[in-house]
Amino acid sequence: MTNAAIAAIFEHIADLLEFRGENVFRVRAYRNAARTVGSMVESLTSIRADRPLTDLDGIGSDLAARIGELLDTGKLALLDELKASVPAVAFDLMRVPGLGPKKAKVLIEGLNLSSLDDLEQACRDGRVKGLKGFGAKTESAILENIGFAKSPDRDRLLWNDADAIIQELLGWMRACPAVRRIDGAGSWRRGRETVGDLDLLVESDAPTVVMDHLRAWKETTSVLLSGDTKTSIRGPQGVQIDLRVIDAESYGAALQYFTGSKEHNVKLRSRARDRGLSINEYGVHRIPSDDRGGGAADVRHAGIAGRSEADVYAAVGLPWIPPEIREGGAEILLAERNSLPHLVELGEIRGDLHMHTNATDGEDTLGEMVRAAIERGLAYIAVTDHSQRVTMAHGLDRKRLLAQWSEIDRLNDSLAAEGDPPIVVLKGIEVDMLEKGGLDLPDELLEKADWVVASLHYGQNQPRDRITARIIEAIENPNVSVIGHPTGRLINRRQAYEVDIEAVIEAAARSGTFLEINANPWRLDLDDHHAAAAKKAGVKLVISTDAHSTRGLDVMRCGILQARRAGLEAKDVANTQTLAQLKKLMKK
C-alpha cells in the first residue's frame, strides 16, 4: 500500500464523512492526513519500522491505527462501511468541479438522481436552479463542467502517484536475481501529467522466474494476463501494470518502442522507411529490396541496432532524443538539425520562490522550512505566505506581514553571522488579485518586498476578458515578480478558468514579469504547451513548489518534468540563476 494510495483513501473518507454530515473536525483530520501522507517521500512502511506513526504531524492514534490496517491488510473496514452508506452516484457527482459532498447530497436527495446523465438532464430542464442554495449561474456552471467529469482521463493517475507505485515496484523487482536490467516506459517515462497503465521492461534470460516474482508482489490484487514474455497485473489504486521480458539484443529497441509516444514512433518509422529500414520493438532491420513497397521487415534478418536506444536513433541518423519531448512535435526535426535543447535538470535549480509556513496555511515554521531548503542544497528561497484576502488560510495583513519580514531579517543576519550564509531568505508574499481589480495589499507595502507572487484565487468564474484583465493588471504592477499558477487549474479536479493566455504571455514579455510553473502535482500550471509558448515569447519561467510543508519541497522534480516537456533549458528558468543574476533579471 503506497503513500499515494493511502492519501487517496483518506481523501475519499473525508468526502464520505462530509457527505454524511459528520463532525467537521473529523473531516478536517482526514483531509490533513491525506495531505501529510501524500507529500511524503519516505514510505509509511519504512517509517513504521523505525518509529511510531504518531510522530508524524497530524497523525494521532486513531489515524495511525487506520494506516496500520491499510499497510497490513490493504483494506480498511471504515472505508467499506462508509461506502455502503453513501449512494454510488455521489462519487460521480463529486467529480464535477464545484460540487463537493454537501452540494452532491442536496442534488441527489432533491432531484432523485442516479447518474451524471440524470444531473445533466436536470440542468437542461432548469430543475437544479430551483433547489435551495443553487441558482441559474450554478446550474449553468454544472452543465459546463459535466463533460469534464465524464472524461475518461479523470481515471488516470497523477504522475507523482504513478511514480510512487513504479518506484516501489522497481525496488521489488530488482531484488529478483533473474532481473539484469529493468526500466519503466510509457507515459510515466515521458513525464506526462497523468498516467494510465504502467509499463515495465526487464532484461532477463529467465522470464518465468521474473513473472513469478511479479505475481508475488504484495500489491498484486489480480493477474490479468500471464504469458511467456508478458504478464499484466492489477496493482495499487486499480492500475494495470504490464511487464515484458526482453532479450539483450532488443532491449533498447523495446524501451524506445514502449516509451512512445505513438505519434513520435510513427514519425520515426517513416524516417526509417525512407532509409530502407524498419523499426519495431525487436530492433532496426534492413528492409529487403523486394519488400520496399510497404511490407514490414522480416525480423529473422540480422538486426543492425537494438541493444540501446542511442543505437536505434543513430541507425536513422539522429542523436538520442529525451523521452519528455517524444510527442510527435518538432523533436525529430530538431534532432536532425542537431538543435535539441539541453533540457533543464533538477540539479540546476538554485532557489525555490513560492512556499508557505504555519503563519498561514502551511504546516511547518519558518525555521523548519529554511532548514529543509538548506538540506536540499538550495541557495535561496522566498517565503510567500498568503495575503489578507485569503481568509480561509488566515492570510497576512500588513501588521503580521511586517512582523514576518522582521523575523526573516533577523534570520538572515543570524545565517550570515559567521561568513557566507548557507542560504538567503527573501521577504515575499503571495498577494491576491481582487475580483474588482487591483491587489489586496497596497503598493507602498509591496515595494518593500524582495519577491511578490500575484495569484488569482477568487472570482474564477468571471468572464474571460475580466479574468484576463485582472492578470494583466497584476503583470503590469511594478512590484509583482511572478504570476502564480496562471490558469488556476487542478488536474482531474478543476478546469482552468477562462483566460486569454496568449495575451497574458504577451504582457509578461512586455513587462518583464515572470510566469510560474507550479510544481504541485495537482497543478503543473503552466502546462507544457503554455510554458513552451512563454519561452518562445522570451518570457522567463520560474519553477516553484508552492510547498505547504518541508516535504512539499520535494515536488520540485514534478515541475522540472513539466519544464522538460516544454523544451525548457536552464537559461529559460529564472531560478536556475544565482541570486545576483536573478535580481538582474527582475524588473524592479
MILUMDREN-986177 format. One line per field, with one value per residue (C-alpha): residue number from 1; x, y, z. Coordinates in Angstrom, 1 decimal, always signed. Layout:
! MILUMDREN-986177
nr = [NUM, ...]
X = [X, ...]
Y = [Y, ...]
Z = [Z, ...]
//
This chain:
! MILUMDREN-986177
nr = [1, 2, 3, 4, 5, 6, 7, 8, 9, 10, 11, 12, 13, 14, 15, 16, 17, 18, 19, 20, 21, 22, 23, 24, 25, 26, 27, 28, 29, 30, 31, 32, 33, 34, 35, 36, 37, 38, 39, 40, 41, 42, 43, 44, 45, 46, 47, 48, 49, 50, 51, 52, 53, 54, 55, 56, 57, 58, 59, 60, 61, 62, 63, 64, 65, 66, 67, 68, 69, 70, 71, 72, 73, 74, 75, 76, 77, 78, 79, 80, 81, 82, 83, 84, 85, 86, 87, 88, 89, 90, 91, 92, 93, 94, 95, 96, 97, 98, 99, 100, 101, 102, 103, 104, 105, 106, 107, 108, 109, 110, 111, 112, 113, 114, 115, 116, 117, 118, 119, 120, 121, 122, 123, 124, 125, 126, 127, 128, 129, 130, 131, 132, 133, 134, 135, 136, 137, 138, 139, 140, 141, 142, 143, 144, 145, 146, 147, 148, 149, 150, 151, 152, 153, 154, 155, 156, 157, 158, 159, 160, 161, 162, 163, 164, 165, 166, 167, 168, 169, 170, 171, 172, 173, 174, 175, 176, 177, 178, 179, 180, 181, 182, 183, 184, 185, 186, 187, 188, 189, 190, 191, 192, 193, 194, 195, 196, 197, 198, 199, 200, 201, 202, 203, 204, 205, 206, 207, 208, 209, 210, 211, 212, 213, 214, 215, 216, 217, 218, 219, 220, 221, 222, 223, 224, 225, 226, 227, 228, 229, 230, 231, 232, 233, 234, 235, 236, 237, 238, 239, 240, 241, 242, 243, 244, 245, 246, 247, 248, 249, 250, 251, 252, 253, 254, 255, 256, 257, 258, 259, 260, 261, 262, 263, 264, 265, 266, 267, 268, 269, 270, 271, 272, 273, 274, 275, 276, 277, 278, 279, 280, 281, 282, 283, 284, 285, 286, 287, 288, 289, 290, 291, 292, 293, 294, 295, 296, 297, 298, 299, 300, 301, 302, 303, 304, 305, 306, 307, 308, 309, 310, 311, 312, 313, 314, 315, 316, 317, 318, 319, 320, 321, 322, 323, 324, 325, 326, 327, 328, 329, 330, 331, 332, 333, 334, 335, 336, 337, 338, 339, 340, 341, 342, 343, 344, 345, 346, 347, 348, 349, 350, 351, 352, 353, 354, 355, 356, 357, 358, 359, 360, 361, 362, 363, 364, 365, 366, 367, 368, 369, 370, 371, 372, 373, 374, 375, 376, 377, 378, 379, 380, 381, 382, 383, 384, 385, 386, 387, 388, 389, 390, 391, 392, 393, 394, 395, 396, 397, 398, 399, 400, 401, 402, 403, 404, 405, 406, 407, 408, 409, 410, 411, 412, 413, 414, 415, 416, 417, 418, 419, 420, 421, 422, 423, 424, 425, 426, 427, 428, 429, 430, 431, 432, 433, 434, 435, 436, 437, 438, 439, 440, 441, 442, 443, 444, 445, 446, 447, 448, 449, 450, 451, 452, 453, 454, 455, 456, 457, 458, 459, 460, 461, 462, 463, 464, 465, 466, 467, 468, 469, 470, 471, 472, 473, 474, 475, 476, 477, 478, 479, 480, 481, 482, 483, 484, 485, 486, 487, 488, 489, 490, 491, 492, 493, 494, 495, 496, 497, 498, 499, 500, 501, 502, 503, 504, 505, 506, 507, 508, 509, 510, 511, 512, 513, 514, 515, 516, 517, 518, 519, 520, 521, 522, 523, 524, 525, 526, 527, 528, 529, 530, 531, 532, 533, 534, 535, 536, 537, 538, 539, 540, 541, 542, 543, 544, 545, 546, 547, 548, 549, 550, 551, 552, 553, 554, 555, 556, 557, 558, 559, 560, 561, 562, 563, 564, 565, 566, 567, 568, 569, 570, 571, 572, 573, 574, 575, 576, 577, 578, 579, 580, 581, 582, 583, 584, 585, 586, 587, 588]
X = [+0.0, +1.8, +1.7, -0.3, -2.9, -3.3, -3.6, -6.3, -8.2, -8.1, -9.3, -12.1, -13.0, -13.1, -15.6, -17.8, -17.8, -18.7, -21.5, -22.9, -22.7, -20.2, -18.2, -16.2, -13.1, -13.1, -13.4, -10.6, -8.4, -8.6, -8.0, -4.9, -3.7, -4.2, -2.1, +0.6, +0.9, +0.6, +3.5, +5.9, +8.9, +9.8, +7.3, +5.0, +6.2, +9.7, +8.6, +6.6, +9.6, +11.7, +9.3, +5.7, +3.4, +2.1, +5.4, +4.1, +2.3, -1.4, -1.4, -3.0, -3.5, -6.8, -5.3, -2.1, -4.3, -6.1, -2.7, -1.5, -4.7, -4.1, -0.4, -1.1, -4.2, -4.5, -8.1, -9.9, -13.2, -14.2, -14.0, -16.2, -18.7, -18.9, -19.1, -22.0, -23.9, -23.5, -25.2, -22.8, -24.0, -22.5, -19.0, -19.8, -21.3, -18.3, -16.2, -17.9, -15.8, -17.5, -19.7, -18.5, -20.1, -22.7, -24.0, -23.9, -26.2, -28.7, -28.8, -29.3, -32.0, -33.7, -33.8, -33.6, -30.5, -28.9, -26.3, -24.4, -26.8, -29.7, -27.9, -27.2, -30.9, -32.0, -29.8, -31.2, -34.7, -33.9, -34.7, -31.3, -31.7, -34.8, -33.0, -32.1, -28.5, -28.5, -29.3, -29.1, -25.4, -24.6, -26.8, -25.0, -21.6, -22.6, -23.7, -20.5, -18.4, -20.2, -18.2, -15.0, -16.4, -17.3, -13.8, -12.0, -8.8, -10.2, -9.4, -5.7, -3.2, -1.2, +2.4, +3.5, +1.2, +2.2, +5.8, +5.3, +3.9, +6.6, +9.4, +8.1, +7.7, +11.1, +12.6, +10.7, +11.7, +15.4, +15.5, +14.9, +18.2, +16.9, +16.5, +19.5, +18.0, +14.6, +13.1, +9.7, +8.3, +5.2, +3.7, +5.4, +8.8, +7.7, +6.7, +3.1, +0.9, -1.3, -0.6, -2.9, -1.3, +2.2, +4.7, +7.9, +10.6, +13.0, +16.1, +16.4, +17.0, +14.7, +11.3, +9.4, +11.3, +10.7, +7.0, +6.6, +8.4, +5.9, +2.9, +4.3, +4.4, +2.3, +0.4, -0.7, -4.5, -5.2, -3.5, -5.0, -2.6, +0.2, +2.3, +5.8, +7.2, +4.4, +2.4, -0.3, -1.5, -3.8, -1.9, -2.5, -5.4, -6.6, -3.8, -2.9, +0.8, +2.3, +5.7, +7.6, +10.8, +13.1, +16.4, +19.6, +19.8, +16.3, +16.2, +17.0, +14.5, +11.8, +12.4, +12.1, +9.0, +7.1, +8.1, +6.3, +4.6, +2.6, +3.0, +6.7, +7.1, +5.1, +7.4, +10.5, +9.3, +8.6, +12.1, +13.5, +11.5, +12.9, +16.3, +15.3, +15.0, +12.2, +12.0, +9.9, +10.2, +12.7, +15.2, +16.2, +16.3, +17.1, +14.1, +14.8, +14.9, +12.0, +9.8, +10.3, +6.8, +5.3, +5.7, +7.5, +11.0, +11.4, +12.8, +14.6, +17.1, +20.0, +19.2, +21.5, +20.6, +18.5, +20.7, +20.4, +18.0, +21.0, +21.8, +18.2, +18.3, +21.8, +20.7, +18.4, +20.9, +19.7, +21.1, +19.2, +16.0, +15.0, +11.7, +10.0, +9.8, +8.9, +5.4, +5.4, +6.1, +9.3, +11.7, +12.8, +13.4, +15.4, +17.4, +18.1, +19.5, +21.5, +19.4, +17.8, +17.6, +19.7, +16.7, +16.8, +17.7, +16.7, +20.3, +20.4, +17.7, +19.2, +16.2, +12.5, +10.4, +6.9, +6.2, +4.1, +4.7, +2.4, +1.9, -0.9, -1.9, +1.5, +2.3, +5.9, +7.6, +9.8, +12.9, +11.9, +11.3, +14.7, +16.5, +14.7, +15.8, +19.4, +19.3, +18.2, +21.1, +19.1, +21.0, +17.9, +14.2, +11.3, +8.7, +5.4, +2.6, -0.9, -2.1, -5.2, -7.8, -7.3, -9.1, -9.5, -5.7, -5.5, -3.8, -1.4, -2.5, +0.0, +0.9, +1.5, +3.4, +5.8, +6.4, +7.3, +9.6, +11.4, +11.8, +13.3, +15.7, +16.9, +17.2, +19.3, +21.6, +22.0, +22.8, +25.4, +27.0, +30.0, +30.6, +28.9, +25.4, +24.3, +21.1, +19.4, +15.7, +13.8, +10.9, +8.0, +4.2, +1.6, -0.7, -4.2, -5.8, -9.1, -12.3, -12.8, -9.2, -6.0, -4.2, -5.2, -2.2, -1.1, +1.8, +3.7, +3.9, +4.6, +7.5, +9.3, +9.2, +12.0, +9.6, +5.9, +3.8, +0.4, -2.2, -5.9, -7.9, -11.4, -13.8, -12.6, -16.0, -15.8, -15.8, -12.7, -12.0, -12.4, -10.0, -7.5, -7.7, -7.1, -4.0, -2.6, -3.1, -1.0, +1.6, +2.0, +2.3, +6.0, +6.0, +4.9, +7.7, +5.8, +2.2, +1.5, -0.3, -1.5, -4.6, -5.8, -6.4, -6.3, -5.7, -8.6, -10.4, -10.9, -10.7, -8.6, -10.5, -11.3, -8.3, -6.6, -3.2, -1.7, -2.4, -1.0, +2.2, +2.5, +2.0, +4.6, +7.1, +6.4, +6.8, +9.5, +7.2, +8.0, +5.4, +5.3, +5.4, +3.8, +5.3, +2.4, +1.4, -2.3, -1.4, +1.6, +0.5, +1.6, +1.2, +3.9, +2.2, +1.8, +5.3, +6.7, +4.8, +6.1, +9.7, +9.1, +7.9, +11.0, +9.3, +11.4, +9.7, +10.1, +9.6, +8.4, +6.9, +4.2, +5.2, +3.0, +5.4, +9.0, +8.0, +6.4, +9.8, +10.4, +7.7, +10.2, +11.0, +7.4, +7.9, +11.2, +9.5, +6.8, +9.6, +11.4, +8.3, +8.1, +11.6, +13.0, +16.7, +18.3, +18.6, +14.8, +14.3, +15.0, +15.6, +18.5, +20.4, +22.5, +20.6, +22.7, +21.8, +18.1, +18.0, +19.3, +16.5, +13.8, +12.0, +12.4]
Y = [+0.0, +3.1, +6.6, +7.9, +5.1, +5.8, +9.5, +8.9, +6.6, +9.3, +12.0, +9.6, +9.0, +12.8, +13.2, +10.4, +11.8, +15.2, +13.7, +12.1, +15.3, +14.0, +16.2, +18.9, +18.3, +14.6, +15.5, +18.0, +15.5, +13.0, +15.8, +17.0, +13.4, +12.9, +15.9, +14.9, +11.3, +12.3, +14.7, +12.3, +10.8, +8.1, +5.2, +4.7, +1.1, +2.3, +4.9, +2.4, +0.1, +2.9, +4.9, +5.3, +6.7, +9.2, +11.0, +12.4, +15.8, +15.5, +11.7, +10.7, +7.2, +6.7, +7.7, +5.7, +2.6, +3.2, +3.4, +0.3, -1.6, -0.5, -1.4, -4.9, -5.9, -3.5, -2.8, -0.5, -1.6, +2.0, +2.8, -0.2, +0.8, +4.4, +3.4, +1.2, +4.1, +6.6, +6.2, +5.3, +8.3, +10.6, +9.6, +10.6, +13.9, +14.8, +14.6, +17.6, +20.7, +22.8, +20.0, +19.0, +16.4, +18.8, +20.0, +16.5, +15.3, +18.2, +17.3, +13.6, +14.0, +16.9, +15.5, +11.8, +11.4, +8.1, +9.2, +12.1, +11.9, +12.5, +15.6, +16.9, +16.5, +18.2, +21.1, +21.3, +21.2, +24.0, +21.9, +22.5, +26.2, +25.7, +23.9, +25.8, +27.1, +26.8, +29.3, +29.8, +30.6, +27.4, +25.4, +26.7, +26.0, +22.4, +21.9, +23.3, +21.0, +17.7, +16.9, +17.3, +14.9, +12.3, +12.4, +9.0, +11.0, +11.5, +7.9, +8.4, +8.7, +11.9, +11.4, +11.7, +9.0, +6.7, +7.3, +6.2, +2.9, +2.4, +3.1, +0.6, -2.0, -1.3, -1.9, -5.2, -6.4, -5.5, -8.0, -10.8, -12.4, -13.1, -9.4, -8.0, -4.6, -3.0, +0.3, +2.0, +3.1, +4.6, +7.9, +7.7, +7.8, +10.7, +12.6, +13.1, +14.9, +11.8, +8.2, +5.3, +1.9, +1.4, -0.3, -2.1, -3.8, -6.4, -7.8, -11.4, -14.9, -16.5, -14.9, -17.5, -16.5, -12.8, -13.3, -15.4, -12.6, -10.0, -12.1, -12.5, -8.7, -7.9, -5.2, -7.5, -7.7, -9.8, -11.3, -10.2, -12.0, -14.5, -15.4, -16.4, -12.9, -10.6, -10.5, -8.0, -7.5, -5.1, -3.2, -0.3, +2.1, -0.4, +0.5, -2.1, -2.9, -4.6, -6.3, -7.6, -9.6, -8.7, -10.1, -8.0, -7.6, -6.0, -4.2, -0.7, -1.0, -2.2, +0.6, +3.1, +1.5, +1.1, +4.6, +6.1, +8.3, +6.8, +10.0, +10.1, +6.4, +6.9, +9.7, +7.7, +4.7, +6.9, +8.3, +4.7, +3.6, +6.4, +4.9, +1.4, +0.4, -0.8, -0.1, -2.1, -3.4, -6.0, -3.7, -1.8, -4.0, -3.5, -4.0, -6.4, -4.6, -6.6, -5.5, -1.7, -1.3, -1.3, -4.6, -4.8, -6.1, -9.8, -9.8, -13.0, -10.9, -9.8, -6.5, -3.5, -1.9, -2.6, -3.0, +0.6, +3.5, +5.5, +2.9, +2.9, +6.6, +6.6, +4.0, +6.6, +9.4, +11.0, +11.7, +10.2, +12.2, +12.7, +10.9, +14.0, +15.6, +12.4, +13.6, +13.9, +17.6, +19.1, +16.9, +14.8, +17.9, +19.5, +16.3, +16.2, +19.8, +18.9, +21.6, +19.6, +21.7, +20.8, +20.2, +21.8, +19.4, +19.2, +19.8, +23.2, +24.7, +27.1, +28.5, +27.9, +31.0, +30.0, +28.4, +28.7, +28.5, +27.9, +31.7, +31.0, +27.5, +25.8, +23.0, +24.0, +27.0, +29.5, +28.0, +24.4, +25.4, +27.1, +24.1, +21.8, +24.1, +24.0, +20.2, +20.2, +22.3, +25.5, +28.8, +31.0, +30.7, +33.2, +32.8, +33.7, +33.2, +34.2, +37.8, +39.0, +38.3, +34.5, +34.4, +30.6, +30.4, +33.0, +35.4, +38.0, +41.6, +44.5, +44.1, +40.4, +40.6, +43.2, +41.1, +38.1, +40.2, +41.4, +37.8, +37.0, +39.9, +38.5, +35.1, +36.3, +38.2, +35.1, +32.9, +35.4, +36.0, +33.7, +34.4, +33.4, +32.2, +28.7, +30.2, +33.6, +34.0, +36.5, +38.5, +37.6, +37.4, +35.7, +38.6, +38.2, +39.6, +41.2, +40.5, +44.2, +44.7, +45.6, +43.7, +43.1, +44.8, +48.4, +49.2, +51.1, +47.9, +45.6, +47.7, +46.7, +43.0, +41.1, +38.9, +39.1, +36.3, +37.5, +34.8, +34.6, +32.6, +34.1, +35.1, +32.2, +32.1, +35.6, +36.2, +35.6, +39.3, +40.2, +37.5, +38.3, +42.0, +41.2, +39.1, +41.6, +44.4, +42.4, +41.7, +45.4, +46.3, +47.1, +45.3, +41.9, +39.5, +36.5, +35.3, +32.2, +29.2, +31.4, +29.3, +28.1, +24.5, +21.4, +18.3, +15.9, +18.2, +21.7, +23.1, +26.2, +29.4, +31.2, +33.4, +34.7, +33.0, +34.4, +38.0, +37.1, +35.8, +38.9, +41.2, +39.3, +39.5, +43.3, +44.0, +41.5, +39.7, +36.0, +33.3, +30.3, +26.6, +25.4, +22.1, +20.9, +17.6, +18.7, +22.0, +21.8, +25.2, +26.5, +23.3, +22.3, +23.9, +27.3, +27.1, +26.5, +29.4, +31.6, +30.6, +31.4, +34.9, +35.5, +35.2, +33.8, +30.9, +30.2, +26.6, +26.7, +24.1, +26.1, +23.9, +23.9, +21.7, +20.7, +17.6, +19.7, +21.0, +17.6, +18.1, +20.3, +17.3, +17.3, +21.0, +20.0, +17.3, +19.8, +22.2, +19.5, +18.6, +22.2, +22.1, +24.5, +24.8, +26.2, +29.6, +29.8, +29.2, +32.2, +30.2, +28.3, +31.6, +32.8, +35.2, +38.1, +37.0, +36.6, +40.2, +41.5, +39.7, +41.1, +44.2, +46.2]
Z = [+0.0, -1.2, +0.4, -2.6, -2.3, +1.5, +0.8, -1.8, +0.6, +3.4, +1.0, -0.1, +3.6, +4.2, +1.3, +2.6, +6.1, +4.8, +2.7, +5.8, +7.8, +10.2, +12.6, +10.7, +12.8, +11.9, +8.2, +8.5, +10.3, +7.4, +4.8, +6.7, +7.0, +3.2, +2.5, +5.0, +3.7, +0.0, +0.2, +2.0, +0.2, +2.7, +2.7, +5.6, +5.8, +6.4, +8.9, +10.9, +11.1, +12.7, +14.8, +15.8, +13.1, +15.7, +15.4, +12.0, +12.1, +12.5, +12.8, +16.1, +17.5, +15.5, +12.2, +12.9, +13.5, +10.2, +8.4, +10.1, +9.0, +5.4, +5.5, +7.0, +5.0, +2.0, +3.2, +5.6, +7.3, +7.9, +4.2, +3.3, +6.0, +4.7, +1.0, +1.8, +3.4, +0.5, -2.8, -5.7, -7.8, -5.1, -6.2, -9.8, -8.8, -6.7, -9.8, -11.2, -10.5, -7.9, -6.5, -3.1, -0.8, +0.6, -2.7, -4.2, -1.3, -1.9, -5.6, -5.1, -2.5, -4.1, -7.7, -7.1, -9.3, -10.2, -12.7, -14.3, -17.2, -14.8, -13.5, -17.0, -17.9, -14.7, -15.6, -19.1, -17.7, -15.3, -12.2, -10.5, -10.1, -8.1, -5.3, -2.1, -2.4, -6.2, -8.8, -12.6, -12.5, -10.6, -12.8, -15.9, -14.3, -13.5, -17.1, -18.5, -16.2, -16.6, -19.7, -17.7, -15.1, -17.7, -19.4, -19.2, -18.4, -14.9, -14.2, -14.9, -12.0, -11.4, -12.5, -8.9, -7.7, -10.6, -9.8, -6.2, -7.4, -10.0, -7.6, -5.1, -7.8, -9.3, -5.8, -5.5, -9.0, -8.6, -5.7, -8.2, -9.2, -12.7, -13.4, -15.2, -16.0, -15.5, -16.7, -16.7, -20.0, -21.5, -20.4, -17.0, -18.6, -20.8, -17.7, -18.7, -16.2, -15.8, -16.4, -17.4, -17.4, -16.2, -18.4, -17.2, -19.3, -17.9, -19.5, -18.4, -19.8, -17.2, -17.9, -15.8, -12.7, -13.4, -13.9, -10.7, -8.8, -10.2, -9.2, -5.7, -5.2, -2.1, -4.0, -6.8, -6.4, -9.5, -12.5, -15.8, -18.2, -17.7, -20.7, -21.6, -22.0, -20.8, -17.6, -16.7, -13.1, -11.3, -8.6, -6.2, -6.9, -9.6, -12.0, -14.7, -14.8, -17.9, -17.6, -20.6, -20.6, -23.4, -24.5, -24.5, -28.3, -28.4, -25.1, -26.4, -29.3, -26.9, -24.5, -27.3, -28.8, -25.5, -24.3, -27.2, -27.9, -30.8, -32.8, -32.2, -33.2, -36.4, -37.5, -36.5, -38.5, -41.5, -41.4, -41.1, -44.2, -46.2, -45.5, -46.3, -42.7, -40.3, -36.6, -34.2, -30.7, -31.8, -33.3, -36.5, -39.6, -43.2, -45.5, -48.3, -51.7, -53.0, -50.0, -50.2, -51.4, -48.0, -46.1, -42.8, -42.4, -41.6, -38.1, -38.9, -40.9, -38.8, -37.0, -37.3, -34.0, -30.9, -27.8, -26.8, -27.6, -28.7, -31.3, -32.6, -33.1, -34.6, -37.1, -38.7, -38.4, -35.2, -31.7, -28.8, -28.0, -24.4, -23.6, -22.3, -25.8, -27.7, -28.5, -32.3, -32.5, -33.8, -31.9, -34.9, -37.0, -34.1, -33.7, -37.5, -37.2, -34.1, -32.3, -29.5, -26.3, -23.3, -21.1, -17.6, -14.8, -11.1, -10.0, -11.8, -9.6, -7.1, -5.4, -4.6, -4.9, -3.7, -0.3, +2.8, +6.6, +9.5, +9.7, +7.2, +5.9, +5.9, +8.4, +9.4, +10.8, +9.0, +10.6, +9.6, +6.0, +5.9, +7.3, +4.9, +2.0, +3.2, +3.3, -0.3, -1.4, -2.2, -2.2, -1.7, -1.1, -1.0, +1.8, +0.3, +2.7, +1.7, +2.0, +3.8, +1.2, +1.6, +4.9, +4.8, +5.0, +7.8, +5.3, +6.5, +6.9, +7.0, +10.6, +10.6, +7.2, +8.5, +11.7, +9.5, +7.4, +10.5, +11.6, +8.2, +8.5, +11.9, +10.5, +7.5, +9.9, +12.0, +9.0, +7.8, +11.3, +10.6, +7.0, +3.8, +4.7, +3.6, +2.2, +1.8, +2.6, +0.5, +2.1, +0.0, -0.1, -2.3, -2.9, -4.2, -7.4, -6.3, -8.3, -8.9, -9.9, -8.1, -5.4, -1.8, -0.3, -1.1, -3.4, -0.7, +1.3, -1.7, -2.8, +0.4, -0.5, -2.1, -4.1, -4.8, -6.2, -7.6, -7.8, -8.6, -6.0, -6.1, -8.9, -11.1, -12.9, -14.1, -17.9, -19.9, -20.6, -16.9, -15.7, -18.4, -17.4, -13.7, -14.5, -17.0, -14.4, -11.9, -14.5, -15.2, -11.5, -11.0, -7.6, -8.9, -9.6, -10.9, -11.7, -9.6, -11.1, -14.1, -15.2, -11.9, -13.0, -10.7, -12.7, -12.7, -10.2, -11.7, -15.2, -15.9, -15.7, -18.9, -19.7, -22.9, -22.1, -25.3, -24.1, -20.6, -22.2, -24.4, -21.4, -19.4, -22.2, -22.5, -18.8, -17.7, -15.3, -14.7, -15.1, -12.8, -13.5, -10.2, -9.4, -7.2, -8.9, -8.9, -10.6, -13.0, -14.1, -16.6, -18.7, -21.1, -24.2, -22.5, -21.0, -24.5, -25.8, -23.0, -23.8, -27.5, -26.5, -24.4, -21.0, -18.2, -16.2, -12.5, -11.3, -7.7, -5.4, -3.6, -0.7, +2.4, +4.4, +4.4, +2.5, -0.2, -1.3, -2.9, -5.6, -7.5, -9.6, -11.0, -12.1, -13.7, -15.7, -16.9, -17.9, -19.8, -21.7, -22.7, -24.0, -21.4, -20.8, -17.7, -19.3, -19.7, -16.0, -13.7, -10.5, -12.1, -11.8, -8.8, -6.6, -8.0, -11.6, -10.6, -9.2, -12.5, -14.3, -12.1, -13.3, -10.0]
//
